């Protein structure tokens, strides 16, 4: 794929997430943001807290790598590594905007095990984070996103190419925004 295509994809999805947040989630009441369909499911606030925890790690890792990398020559073409392709494909929604494969969130990123992860304004934090991510993508245009690598959040040993990590994070965000939209479309979701 062309490097520019990768940037267009991650920017398009991130901007779409922002549009969905503003249209569908910002108008929700506190009761709606905290509603759960059952004990095992997450509320909208918990979904956003999960995403915000990932953003805390990945946005710092992205920024640090972009500013410190020695690979300053962007390339026209981008090639995913087999590991990277597998990681981001596992997060990508199906054609019907459905989850193809379910995963258990790591305990440290799971608000069910760590309710303290859920803050007072997860929606605002997520919105700010998505705008920050757009700025990170712009800064990354000046580096080789194939050569620059970052460790993944659950293992400092396993490293992904920066481009693969961008796709992983963006598809992960899209997946959970869709989860939140599915929750508010639930027949028992509170009206106010």
N, C-alpha and C positions, 0 to 999 in steps of 0.2 A: 504494500500500500504506500501511497505517497505520504510523506510526513504531514503535508498540509491537510490531507484527508483526515488523518488522525486528529489534528487540532480542530478541524471543522466539526467532527463527530463529538468530541468531548465538550466543546463550547456549545453546540446545539443542544445536547442533553442537559447541560447545566443551566442554560437559559430557560429551557422548557421546564425544568424543576422549579426555577424561580417563579415562572408564570403560574404554575400549578399551585405553589405555596400561596401566592398572593390571591389567586382566585378562589381556591377551595379551603385552605386551612386558616388563613388570617382571620376570616369572619367567625371562626368557631369560638364558642364560649369555653371557659375553664372546665366546666363539667364535660363538655364534648371532647376536649383535648385529653381528658383523663379517663374517658370511658373505655372499658374493655368488654369484649364479647364473652369472654370466659376467663378463668384463672390462669390458663396457660398462654393466652394471647397478650400482646402488648397494646397499650394505648397509643394514640398519636404522639403524646409527649414522650413516651418511652422509646418509640421508633426514632424520633428526632434526637433524643439523648444518645441513643446508640450511634447514630450517624455523626453526631457532634463529637463523641469520643474518638471515633476513627479520624475525623477531621483534625482533631488536636494533634494526633500522631502524624498523619500523612502530610498535612499542610506544612508542618515544621520540617519534616524530612525532605519534602519537595524543595522548599525554599533554601534549606541548607545546601542541598546538592546543586541546585542551580547557581548559587552564589560561589560555591567552592570548587566546582568541577574543573578539571583541566581540559575537558572535551568541549572546546568553544566553537567548533566548526559544525553548524547544523548540516544535516544531510537531506537531500531531496527525497530519498526513499527510506521507508521505515520497515524493518523486519522484526516481528515478534519472536521471542525465544519460545521454544516448546513449552517451558514451564509458565511463562508469562501468558501465552495464548490460552493455555489450559485454565489459568487463574481467572482471566477476564471473561472467557467464554462461560465458565461456570456461574458467573454472576449475571450474565446478560439475560434479559427477559426474552421469552419466546415471541413469535410473530403476533400472537393474540394477547400480548402484554401480560402473559402468565409466567409464573415461576416454573422453570423446567426442572430445577433441582433444589431441594431444600437443604439448608445447613443449620447446624446449631451454632449460635454465636459463642465465641470464646467467653468464658466466665467474666473476665475483666471488662468486657464490652457489653455485658448482658444486664439490663436494668432489673430483671427478675431476681438475679443474685445480688445485685448491687443497686438497691433503690436510691442510694445517695447520688447516683449518676444523673438523676433527673433533677434539673435545676428549675428556677422560677420562670425562665423565659426561653425555653428550648426553641420555639419557633423563630424568634428574633435571632438567636445564636446561629441557627441553621441558615437563615437568610443571609446573614453577614458572612458566614463561611462559604456559601456558594459564590458570593461576589468576590471573596478573597481567592477562591479557586480560579475564577476567570482571570484575575490578575496574575496568578501563578502561571497559567497557560501562556499568557502573553510574554512573561519573562522567559519561559522555557523555549521560546522560539529562537533564542540566541545560543542554545547549546545543542549538542548532539544527544538526542533523547534515546538513542540506541546504545551508545557507549556509557552514558551516565547511568548508574544503578543505585537503588536504595534498598535497605533491608525492609522486609515486610513487618507488619506490626506484631505478629506472634512469634517471630524468630529473627534474631539479629544475624543469623548465619545465612538464611535464604534471602537472596537479593533479586529484585526484578529490575529490568530495564525501565527507565523513567517513563517511556511511552506506554509500556505494559501496565505499569503502576497507575498511570493516569486513567487508562481504560478500566482497570479493575475498580478504582475508587468511583468513577463516574457511573459505571454499570451497577455498582453496589448502591450508590445513592438513588439511582433511578428505580431499582428493585424495591427499596424501602419506601420511596415516595408512592409507588404503586400500591404497596401494602397499606399505607395510610389512606389512600383513596378508596381502596377496597373496604377498609374499616368504616369509613364515613358513608359508604353505600350500603352497609349492612342494614337489613330491615328493622333491627331493634336499636339502631343508633339514635340517641336522644335528639329530639327536634330543636332543643335549645339548651 
